[in-house]
């Protein structure tokens, strides 16, 4: 079975179209969404429709999905640009679309698989915390009862492994270095792979489809081949200028357009 793992699409239609085209080329069987379908960019309704038409085996709620589906005016933790984008997004979604977002779970274990998904963290999914290091990864592993956990939220691809205590070793949790895009590399690889091992657990942030924050302005997503036990992250270029033009035409903050080309 091939699962496409998508996260943080953030209403970026140009990026999503490129990603889904690649999924078709790779003959993906089913799709998994880690949340934040909406927010920041200018095609929330269109992206929701595209995701809804996929063979979607599981989807969880992101913080932008939460606020876009609610009437929360305060939005604690959001900067002014993010808040403005949420207000704009609310006015461009139908009532049914907002209800669908609001009904999504915060975390989910996919039946018949070895996969758990969450937008932020398993230990406190509604607090919208971030996982950037082995300390936070260790907390998350304490709540992870499947071999694989996929998460998003930070928009930064990062992955950790945890070997069984029965296998020995003083530091069972470690970052998987090859999963990150090397900053400053002229020609970074188009894809990275994790070959899973029996008895190990993996916590994997796949990066963002629609708004990179690791100084690598591409669409990032992953495909998990459960038969081969391999997770592959793909980096895909898309029409950033077109996405920026839509942001500006919508009257959304200029900062949201600029960050697409900078990848931060």
WOCORHU-V722646 format. One record per pair of residues at least 12 apart in sequence whose ideal C-beta (glycine too) atoms are under 6 Angstrom apart, sorted by the first residue. I is the first residue (numbers start at 0). GAP is how many residues later the second one is. D is the distance in whole Angstrom. If there is no record, write none. Layout:
i->{I,I}
gap->{GAP,GAP}
d->{D,D}
//
This chain:
i->{0,0,1,1,1,1,2,2,2,3,3,3,3,4,4,4,4,5,5,5,6,6,6,7,7,7,7,8,8,8,8,9,9,9,9,9,9,10,10,10,10,10,11,11,11,12,12,12,13,13,13,13,14,14,14,14,15,15,17,17,17,18,18,18,21,25,29,29,30,30,30,31,31,32,32,33,33,33,33,34,34,34,34,34,35,35,36,37,37,37,38,38,39,39,39,40,41,41,41,43,43,43,44,44,47,56,57,57,57,58,59,59,59,59,59,59,60,60,61,62,64,66,67,67,67,68,68,68,80,80,83,84,105,105,106,113,113,113,114,114,115,115,116,117,118,118,119,120,121,121,121,122,122,122,129,133,136,136,136,137,139,140,143,146,147,148,149,150,154,154,154,155,155,156,156,156,156,157,158,158,158,159,159,159,160,160,160,160,161,162,163,177,178,180,180,182,189,190,190,191,192,192,193,194,195,205,205,206,207,208,211,212,214,214,215,216,216,217,217,217,218,218,219,220,239,239,242,243,243}
gap->{28,225,26,27,221,223,27,29,221,19,24,27,219,27,145,201,217,27,203,215,27,145,199,28,144,147,200,28,38,200,201,26,29,30,31,200,201,27,30,32,33,36,29,198,231,30,33,34,224,225,228,229,194,195,204,223,31,193,201,218,220,190,200,202,214,197,25,27,23,24,25,26,85,18,26,83,85,116,118,25,26,27,30,84,26,28,14,26,30,51,25,46,45,171,216,169,204,205,208,45,48,49,47,48,49,53,50,52,59,45,44,45,47,48,57,59,43,45,57,65,36,19,18,21,22,29,32,33,172,174,169,167,19,20,18,32,33,34,31,33,30,33,33,33,33,34,33,19,18,21,22,16,17,20,24,39,23,36,66,35,63,21,57,54,54,54,54,54,53,56,58,57,58,22,48,50,63,47,17,20,45,13,15,43,13,15,39,41,39,37,35,14,13,33,35,32,45,41,43,41,37,39,37,35,33,15,16,13,12,12,51,51,48,49,47,44,46,17,18,19,17,19,15,13,20,21,17,13,16}
d->{5,5,5,5,6,5,5,5,5,5,4,5,5,5,5,5,4,5,6,5,4,3,6,5,5,5,4,5,5,5,5,6,5,4,5,4,5,5,4,5,4,5,4,3,6,4,5,6,5,5,5,5,5,5,4,5,6,6,6,5,4,5,5,5,6,6,5,4,4,6,5,5,6,6,4,6,6,6,4,5,5,3,6,4,3,5,6,6,5,5,3,6,5,6,5,6,4,5,4,5,6,6,6,6,5,6,5,5,6,6,6,6,6,6,5,5,4,6,4,5,4,5,6,5,6,5,4,4,4,5,6,6,4,6,5,5,4,6,6,5,5,5,5,5,6,5,5,5,5,4,6,5,6,5,5,5,4,6,5,5,6,5,6,6,5,5,5,5,4,6,4,6,5,6,6,4,6,5,4,4,4,6,6,5,6,6,5,6,4,5,5,6,6,6,4,6,6,5,5,5,6,5,4,6,4,6,4,3,6,6,4,6,5,5,5,6,4,5,6,6,5,5,6,6,5,5,6,4,6}
//
